[in-house]
Amino acid sequence: MRVLGFGDNIVDRFLDRGLDYPGGNCVNVAVFAHRLGADAGYLGVFGDDAAGELLRDAVAAEGVDVSRSVVRAGESGVSTLRVEDGERTFLGWNGGGVTVRSPLELDDDLLAYAAGFDLVHSSVYSRSEPQLPKLAGTGALVSFDLSSEDEFRAPAYLARVAPYADLVLLSCSHLDGRATEALLAEAIGHGASVALATRGTDGAIVTDGTVTVAAPARLVEDPATIVDTMGCGDAFLAGFAVSLLGSGWSRASPPSREQLAVALDAGAGAAYDQCFVEGAFGRARPSGEAVAASMW
């Protein structure tokens, strides 16, 4: 199994801990997939500052191939957060830095590299939408995280993304079951092959437009033991996708009801384990007070 994260990276700065953690949706999915046994790569743009160095070094140290990523002059993306009672509170960010302002455009060489993976994952924070038709044409499966914001559920946006996605993930913890299923049906209607909704402690729902499977979350018995919930959605997606890939998922072999159910369970297990990890995947360094003060 080979999984490529294509797009965003960011430093998560925890003010309550005084620590910077490497992260970003596409980085996290690649790292988590590798930890679950997949051969993984990350393709994106790193800033040439200290935060970019932290990100590059951390991803490479996890055994994820970063050889095709590039370094560009400019600041890295930094988000600021605080953990309260095990839940992270997002305080702000600097817009994503050079990673978002100057995203990679896939030339023939990079497309050939991406084609060597079974699954390429990207997200709404990656500015990768113009590249999706190219990726879909490589033969690799494409997954895409649609996050939780309303702007990424608008029909016009779904029409840009869904036709080129074999799997879309939607964060739906703020929606009830009926609204979640309606949103999944809309994503399928716009062309996605499989649509997955995570609903926090209410579990997850997946559909291919014909088969719909729901599964409960794996709950932490003692909430006081939760370190934080950073990366739980990314861990769920990685566990879900790696399970499907391991069962033979491809465009020629869509997942069965049983395979979807097993994948939901694998995703729930990965998200549960993530509750006990600091940041997305550890590898923190002390935050620079002067840097934090100048940016915020």
HELIX and SHEET records of a PDB file:
HELIX    1   1 ASN A   25  ARG A   35  1                                  11    
HELIX    2   2 ALA A   50  ALA A   61  1                                  12    
HELIX    3   3 GLY A   97  ARG A  101  1                                   5    
HELIX    4   4 ASP A  108  ALA A  114  1                                   7    
HELIX    5   5 GLU A  129  GLN A  131  5                                   3    
HELIX    6   6 LEU A  132  ALA A  136  1                                   5    
HELIX    7   7 ASP A  150  PHE A  152  5                                   3    
HELIX    8   8 PRO A  155  VAL A  161  1                                   7    
HELIX    9   9 ALA A  162  TYR A  164  5                                   3    
HELIX   10  10 GLY A  177  GLY A  189  1                                  13    
HELIX   11  11 GLY A  200  ASP A  202  5                                   3    
HELIX   12  12 PRO A  223  THR A  225  5                                   3    
HELIX   13  13 CYS A  232  GLY A  246  1                                  15    
HELIX   14  14 ARG A  257  GLN A  274  1                                  18    
HELIX   15  15 GLU A  289  MET A  295  1                                   7    
SHEET    1   A 8 ASP A  39  LEU A  43  0                                        
SHEET    2   A 8 ARG A   2  PHE A   6  1                                        
SHEET    3   A 8 LEU A 119  SER A 123  1                                        
SHEET    4   A 8 LEU A 141  ASP A 145  1                                        
SHEET    5   A 8 LEU A 167  SER A 171  1                                        
SHEET    6   A 8 VAL A 194  THR A 198  1                                        
SHEET    7   A 8 ALA A 204  THR A 207 -1                                        
SHEET    8   A 8 THR A 212  ALA A 215 -1                                        
SHEET    1   B 5 GLU A  87  TRP A  93  0                                        
SHEET    2   B 5 VAL A  78  GLU A  84 -1                                        
SHEET    3   B 5 ILE A  10  PHE A  14  1                                        
SHEET    4   B 5 LEU A  19  GLY A  23 -1                                        
SHEET    5   B 5 ARG A 285  PRO A 286 -1                                        
SHEET    1   C 2 VAL A  45  GLY A  47  0                                        
SHEET    2   C 2 VAL A  70  ARG A  72  1                                        
END                                                                             
